[in-house]
Amino acid sequence: MGENKNRKTKLNLDNNEVSSKDKSKKTVCILTLGCKVNQYETEAMEEMFQKNEYAIVRGEDTADVYVINTCTVTNLSDRKSRQFIRRAKKLNKDSIMAVVGCYSQVAPQEVEKIQGVDVIIGTTDRHKIVELCEEAKKRNQRINIVKSIKSHKEFENINIDNIKSKTRAYIKIQDGCNQFCSYCIIPYARGPIRSRSLENIIREAEKLSKAGFKEVVLTGIHVASYGKDIGGITLLDVIEKVNQVEGIERIRLSSIEPTLINENFMKTIVDLGKVCDHFHLSLQSGSDSVLKRMNRKYTTKEYRDIVNLIRHYMPNAGITTDIIVGFPGETEEEFNETYEFIKEIGFSRIHVFKYSPRKGTPASGYKDQVDGTIKHIRSEKLIKLGEDLMMKFNSTFLGSSLNVLFEEESKDQPTFLEGYTTNYIRVKAEVSKDLEGKIIPLEIIDAKEEILIGKIKDF
């Protein structure tokens, strides 16, 4: 699901954001932890509040309503969620506090024990968020509508009409997961797979194109499973249809299972021409014995063959992944197998996570839980390897010409803009600010840690 991110930002004033000192409007502040899906859903909820005449406030500004969109991937995620709830309530003791998302879905009783929580919603029924907050205020009592998600079959359409970013837009195409990896709480938090209708996806892609977006990211909880619940349609069908939307120049996939990739898939997306040569392929471990205990559905040989297939069709592809260190019973030998496998594959970027037992998952009851100090040592070793591999991959493009979609002003150099290549390398260049949102070919002249330096030819 990715790294946890606090969505707290500096207050910006525009038509949809006002200072909390302006009492002519009701105000809401939504704080988000977790993955891109959570961030997408936060934008949708913000829009619901705006349509009901609320203004959005950010950061430490006082709000009438606080919504904490929670994550539960790790114990740290749960703790951060609780900290966010308590911090927000301190800003305005008279505010309405709503807690939504994965943590409240799997542990509603824990959330109920936190003083000051008024509304508890899980990972369904978020379309009721405004109504429930106003009802809680009127009745002056807590409302908890969390219900079992095991048999939930319908994809909840909470569309976004006004995307806040300027360059890259996310389209949520599915929810839920049926994989049940032994360490993962997400199937219990998000329920079974539910696919969004193709027609609805294409309508959003067309709207985004008209709004000027050049790149869309197809995202979800388990994107590779798209269509399995409705039959007769797959992720490849979605990609082909989005590819036909005029104005969209890039299609990027969020994290996918490696087993999705086969010869037909690669041939098709190469012929389409808009799919980015960047694949975030979940690995988790480079040891077959650990993968088996994790209940992953592939071996290292199969994974290697899939990576080779990708590179056959897209030689410059960026391959990124997630790794869990310290899974129960992970021996030094198994860890070394992972280390060597990562080095062999030559990932362009890796995200390293220390195993965190999640109550209710099979792995939490496994024997031989790995000591925290050992997890830390192994994590640091893999992080260093990842940095070396990223620098090695990035450096291969020195002197090349790469197309960059400029996204934002560089924080350390205001005269520079930053953006990403199709294979997900961050690049910055000293260019005019009116190039933000545009795809520009750059000559790569230098490599600095996580970023390449480029220049427009004859600039």
C-alpha positions in Angstrom: 0.0 0.0 0.0 3.0 2.3 0.2 4.4 4.7 2.8 2.3 6.5 5.3 2.1 10.3 4.6 0.7 13.0 6.8 -1.3 15.2 4.4 -1.0 18.3 6.6 0.0 21.2 4.4 0.6 24.9 4.6 -2.7 26.9 4.4 -3.3 28.2 0.9 -6.2 30.5 0.2 -8.3 30.2 -2.9 -12.0 29.9 -3.7 -12.2 26.6 -1.8 -10.0 27.4 1.1 -10.5 30.1 3.7 -8.9 31.2 6.9 -10.5 29.7 10.0 -11.0 33.3 11.2 -13.7 33.8 8.5 -16.8 32.6 10.4 -19.2 33.1 7.5 -18.4 29.6 6.3 -18.4 26.2 8.0 -14.9 24.7 7.8 -13.5 21.2 7.5 -9.9 19.8 7.7 -9.2 16.3 6.5 -5.9 14.7 7.6 -4.8 11.6 5.6 -2.6 8.7 6.3 -1.6 5.9 4.0 -1.7 5.1 0.3 -2.7 6.9 -2.9 -6.2 5.3 -2.7 -6.7 7.0 0.7 -5.5 10.3 -0.8 -7.9 9.9 -3.7 -10.8 9.2 -1.3 -9.8 12.3 0.8 -10.1 14.5 -2.3 -13.5 13.0 -3.0 -14.7 13.7 0.6 -13.3 17.3 0.5 -15.4 17.8 -2.6 -18.5 16.5 -0.8 -18.0 19.0 2.0 -17.4 21.8 -0.5 -20.7 21.0 -2.3 -22.4 21.4 1.1 -20.9 24.9 1.6 -17.9 24.0 3.7 -14.5 25.6 3.1 -11.3 23.5 3.4 -8.7 24.5 5.9 -5.2 23.1 6.2 -2.6 22.4 8.8 -3.0 24.0 12.2 -5.9 26.1 11.4 -9.0 25.6 13.5 -11.9 23.8 11.8 -15.5 23.1 12.7 -15.1 19.5 11.4 -12.1 17.3 11.4 -11.9 14.1 9.4 -9.1 11.6 10.0 -8.7 9.2 7.0 -6.8 6.4 8.7 -4.4 3.6 7.6 -3.8 0.3 9.3 -1.0 -1.3 7.3 1.3 -1.4 10.3 1.1 -0.8 14.1 2.8 2.5 13.4 -0.1 3.5 11.1 -2.5 2.7 13.9 -0.5 4.8 16.4 -0.3 7.7 14.0 -4.0 7.6 13.4 -4.7 7.9 17.1 -2.2 10.7 17.4 -3.9 12.6 14.6 -7.3 12.2 16.2 -6.0 13.6 19.6 -4.0 16.4 18.0 -7.0 17.6 15.9 -9.3 17.6 18.9 -6.9 19.9 20.8 -7.2 22.5 18.0 -10.9 22.9 18.6 -12.6 21.0 21.5 -16.0 22.0 20.1 -15.3 20.5 16.7 -17.0 17.4 15.2 -14.4 14.6 14.9 -15.0 11.9 12.2 -12.7 8.9 11.9 -12.9 6.9 8.6 -10.9 4.4 6.7 -9.0 1.2 7.3 -8.1 1.6 11.0 -11.7 2.3 12.0 -12.9 -0.6 9.8 -10.8 -3.2 11.6 -10.8 -1.7 15.1 -14.0 0.4 15.6 -14.1 -0.5 19.3 -10.6 1.0 19.7 -11.6 4.1 18.0 -14.7 4.4 20.2 -12.5 4.5 23.2 -10.7 7.6 22.0 -12.2 10.7 23.7 -13.8 13.2 21.4 -14.7 11.0 18.4 -18.2 11.8 17.1 -18.5 9.8 13.8 -16.9 6.4 13.0 -17.1 5.2 9.4 -15.1 2.3 7.9 -14.2 1.8 4.3 -17.7 2.0 2.9 -20.5 4.6 3.1 -18.0 7.5 2.9 -20.6 9.3 0.7 -22.6 9.8 3.9 -19.7 11.7 5.6 -21.3 15.2 5.6 -24.7 14.1 6.6 -23.4 12.1 9.5 -21.2 14.9 10.8 -24.1 17.3 10.8 -26.4 14.7 12.4 -23.8 14.0 15.2 -23.6 17.8 15.9 -27.4 18.1 16.0 -28.0 15.0 18.2 -24.8 15.6 20.3 -24.0 11.9 20.4 -21.6 9.5 18.7 -22.6 7.8 15.5 -20.8 4.5 14.5 -21.9 3.0 11.2 -19.0 0.5 10.7 -20.3 -2.8 9.5 -18.8 -6.1 8.2 -17.2 -5.8 4.9 -16.7 -9.5 4.1 -19.8 -9.7 1.9 -19.6 -6.2 0.4 -20.0 -6.6 -3.4 -20.5 -3.1 -4.8 -17.8 -0.6 -5.8 -18.5 2.7 -4.1 -18.4 5.5 -6.6 -17.1 8.6 -4.9 -16.0 10.6 -7.9 -13.9 13.8 -8.0 -15.1 16.6 -10.2 -12.3 19.1 -9.4 -8.8 17.6 -9.2 -6.5 19.7 -7.1 -3.2 18.7 -8.6 -2.2 20.3 -11.9 -0.3 17.6 -13.8 -0.9 13.9 -12.8 -4.3 12.6 -11.8 -5.3 9.3 -10.1 -8.3 7.3 -11.2 -9.4 4.7 -8.6 -10.6 1.7 -10.6 -11.1 -1.0 -8.0 -11.2 -1.7 -4.3 -10.6 -4.7 -2.0 -8.3 -7.7 -2.2 -8.8 -11.5 -2.3 -5.1 -12.4 -1.9 -4.9 -12.9 1.9 -1.1 -12.7 2.2 -0.3 -14.1 5.6 1.0 -10.7 7.0 -1.5 -8.4 5.5 -4.6 -6.8 7.2 -5.9 -5.1 4.0 -8.3 -7.8 2.9 -10.0 -7.5 6.3 -10.0 -3.7 6.1 -11.1 -3.3 2.5 -13.1 -6.4 1.9 -13.3 -8.5 -1.3 -12.5 -7.1 -4.8 -15.0 -4.7 -6.3 -14.4 -3.3 -9.8 -15.5 0.1 -11.0 -17.5 0.1 -14.2 -15.5 0.7 -17.4 -17.9 3.4 -18.5 -17.4 5.3 -15.2 -13.7 5.1 -15.5 -13.6 6.4 -19.0 -15.9 9.3 -18.1 -13.5 10.3 -15.4 -10.5 10.0 -17.8 -12.3 12.1 -20.4 -13.1 14.8 -17.8 -9.4 14.8 -16.7 -8.3 15.2 -20.3 -10.6 18.2 -20.8 -9.1 19.7 -17.6 -5.7 19.5 -19.1 -4.1 16.5 -17.5 -1.5 14.7 -19.5 -0.9 11.7 -17.2 -3.4 9.4 -15.3 -2.5 6.8 -12.8 -4.8 3.7 -12.6 -4.9 2.9 -8.9 -6.7 0.7 -6.4 -6.1 -1.8 -3.6 -5.2 -4.7 -5.9 -5.3 -3.3 -9.4 -4.3 -6.6 -11.1 -7.6 -8.2 -10.0 -9.7 -5.6 -11.9 -12.7 -7.3 -13.5 -12.5 -10.7 -11.8 -15.6 -9.9 -9.8 -17.7 -9.0 -12.8 -16.2 -11.2 -15.5 -15.5 -10.7 -19.2 -13.2 -7.7 -18.6 -9.6 -7.2 -17.4 -7.2 -4.4 -16.5 -5.9 -4.6 -20.0 -9.4 -3.6 -21.3 -9.3 -0.6 -19.0 -5.8 0.4 -20.3 -6.9 0.0 -24.0 -10.0 2.2 -23.4 -8.1 4.9 -21.5 -5.4 4.9 -24.2 -8.1 6.0 -26.7 -8.9 9.2 -24.7 -7.7 12.1 -26.6 -5.3 14.4 -24.7 -4.1 11.7 -22.2 -0.5 11.2 -23.1 0.7 8.9 -20.3 -1.0 6.0 -18.5 0.8 4.8 -15.4 -0.1 1.8 -13.3 0.1 1.8 -9.5 1.4 -1.3 -7.7 0.6 -4.5 -9.5 1.1 -8.2 -8.9 3.9 -9.6 -11.0 1.8 -12.5 -12.2 -0.3 -10.0 -14.2 2.5 -9.6 -16.7 2.7 -12.0 -19.6 3.7 -11.9 -23.3 0.3 -10.7 -24.5 0.1 -8.0 -21.9 3.5 -6.6 -22.8 2.9 -6.7 -26.6 -0.4 -4.9 -26.2 0.8 -2.1 -24.0 3.9 -1.5 -26.1 1.7 -1.2 -29.2 -0.7 1.2 -27.4 2.1 3.6 -26.9 0.9 5.6 -23.9 1.7 3.2 -21.1 4.7 4.3 -19.0 7.7 2.0 -18.8 7.5 1.9 -15.0 6.3 -1.1 -13.1 5.9 -1.2 -9.3 6.0 -5.0 -8.9 5.3 -6.3 -5.4 8.2 -8.6 -4.3 8.2 -8.5 -0.5 11.0 -11.1 -0.3 13.7 -12.6 -2.5 13.7 -15.9 -0.7 11.4 -18.7 -1.9 10.9 -20.1 1.6 9.8 -16.7 2.9 7.5 -16.1 0.0 5.8 -19.4 0.7 5.3 -18.5 4.4 3.9 -15.1 3.2 1.4 -16.9 0.9 2.7 -15.0 -2.1 1.7 -16.5 -5.4 5.0 -16.6 -7.3 8.6 -17.8 -6.9 11.8 -15.9 -7.4 12.3 -17.6 -10.8 8.9 -16.6 -12.0 9.5 -13.0 -10.8 12.9 -12.9 -12.5 11.3 -14.2 -15.8 8.6 -11.5 -15.6 11.2 -8.7 -15.1 13.2 -10.1 -18.1 10.0 -10.1 -20.2 9.4 -6.4 -19.3 12.9 -5.4 -20.1 12.7 -7.3 -23.4 9.8 -5.1 -24.5 10.8 -1.9 -22.6 14.6 -1.9 -22.2 14.7 1.3 -20.1 11.8 0.3 -17.8 12.0 1.4 -14.2 11.2 -1.5 -11.9 10.3 -0.5 -8.3 9.2 -2.7 -5.5 8.4 -3.2 -1.8 10.4 -5.4 0.6 9.5 -6.6 4.0 12.4 -7.4 6.4 12.2 -9.5 9.5 9.2 -11.6 8.5 8.7 -14.3 11.2 11.4 -17.0 11.0 13.5 -15.1 8.5 17.0 -16.5 8.9 20.2 -14.8 8.0 20.5 -17.0 5.0 17.0 -16.1 3.8 17.8 -12.4 4.3 21.0 -12.8 2.3 19.0 -14.5 -0.5 16.7 -11.4 -0.6 19.7 -9.1 -0.6 21.4 -10.9 -3.5 18.1 -11.2 -5.5 17.5 -7.5 -5.2 21.0 -6.8 -6.4 20.5 -9.2 -9.3 17.2 -7.7 -10.5 18.7 -4.2 -10.3 15.6 -2.3 -9.1 15.4 1.4 -9.9 13.9 2.0 -6.4 12.9 -0.1 -3.4 10.7 0.7 -0.4 11.8 -1.2 2.7 9.4 -2.0 5.6 10.1 -3.8 8.8 7.6 -6.6 9.5 4.9 -5.5 11.9 2.5 -8.1 13.3 -1.1 -7.3 12.6 -3.7 -8.8 14.9 -6.0 -11.1 13.0 -3.5 -12.2 10.3 -2.0 -15.7 10.3 1.6 -14.4 10.5 1.0 -12.6 13.8 0.8 -16.1 15.4 3.8 -17.5 13.7 6.7 -18.6 15.9 10.2 -17.2 15.7 9.3 -13.5 15.5 12.4 -11.6 14.6 14.1 -9.3 17.1 13.6 -5.6 16.5 17.4 -4.9 16.5 17.9 -7.5 13.7 15.0 -6.0 11.7 16.7 -2.6 12.0 20.1 -3.8 10.9 18.6 -5.7 7.9 16.4 -2.7 7.0 19.4 -0.3 7.0 21.4 -2.7 4.8 18.6 -2.9 2.2 18.0 0.9 2.3 21.7 1.4 1.4 21.5 -1.2 -1.4 18.4 0.6 -2.7 20.1 3.9 -2.8 23.1 2.4 -4.7 20.8 0.7 -7.2 18.8 3.9 -7.8 21.9 6.0 -8.4 23.3 3.3 -10.7 20.0 3.2 -12.7 19.7 7.0 -12.9 23.3 7.4 -14.0 22.7 5.2 -17.1 20.7 8.1 -18.6 23.4 10.7 -18.4 23.8 12.3 -21.8 20.4 10.9 -22.9 17.3 12.8 -24.0 14.3 12.1 -21.7 10.7 13.4 -21.8 9.8 15.0 -18.5 6.3 16.0 -17.3 7.0 19.1 -15.1 4.9 19.0 -11.9 6.1 21.5 -9.4 8.6 24.1 -8.4 11.8 22.8 -6.8 11.8 23.4 -3.1 15.6 24.1 -2.8 15.9 26.0 -6.2 12.8 28.2 -7.0 14.0 28.9 -10.5 13.9 25.1 -11.3 10.9 22.9 -12.0 10.7 19.2 -11.2 8.9 16.3 -12.8 9.1 12.7 -13.8 10.1 10.7 -16.8 8.0 7.8 -18.1 10.2 5.3 -16.2 9.7 7.3 -13.0 13.0 9.1 -12.6 12.7 12.5 -10.9 14.3 15.3 -13.0 14.7 19.0 -12.4 15.7 21.8 -14.8 15.9 25.5 -14.8 13.0 26.4 -17.0 10.1 28.8 -17.3 7.3 28.2 -14.8 4.7 28.2 -17.6 6.1 24.8 -18.6 4.4 23.2 -15.5 2.0 20.6 -16.7 3.8 20.1 -20.0 5.9 17.3 -21.3 9.3 18.6 -22.4 12.4 16.7 -23.9 15.5 17.4 -21.8 19.1 16.5 -22.2 20.3 14.9 -18.9 23.5 16.6 -17.8 24.1 15.4 -14.2 22.9 13.0 -11.5 22.5 14.1 -7.9 21.4 11.3 -5.5 17.7 10.8 -6.1 17.3 13.3 -8.9 18.7 13.9 -12.4 19.6 17.4 -13.7 18.4 18.3 -17.2 18.4 21.2 -19.6 16.3 22.1 -22.6 18.5 21.9 -25.7 19.8 25.3 -26.7 18.3 26.7 -23.5 
